Amino acid sequence: MSDKLFSTRDEPLASEDLDVCRRVHEALCSGLKIDRSGKEADRLGALIIELYRQGVHDENQLRLLAGGGRASR
């Protein structure tokens, strides 16, 4: 049995991490013309954070993966 109760995915994100996720979210919402106050934007934000927690920390990679390649840089 593991001595560690939580995985690194359970650790809270630092403000720098959230800044990366916010920039990607804003860029994708703008590029895909998604209303940032809607449910689609909420789902996109959750996806970005999940990808980040899985180890995708590069903003361009996050934009490509979360946007499905649909958003321009």
Sequence and secondary structure as in RCSB ss.txt:
>XXXX:A:sequence
MSDKLFSTRDEPLASEDLDVCRRVHEALCSGLKIDRSGKEADRLGALIIELYRQGVHDENQLRLLAGGGRASR
>XXXX:A:secstr
  S SS GGGS   HHHHHHHHHHHHHHHHHHT  TTSHHHHHHHHHHHHHHHTT   HHHHHHHHHTT S  
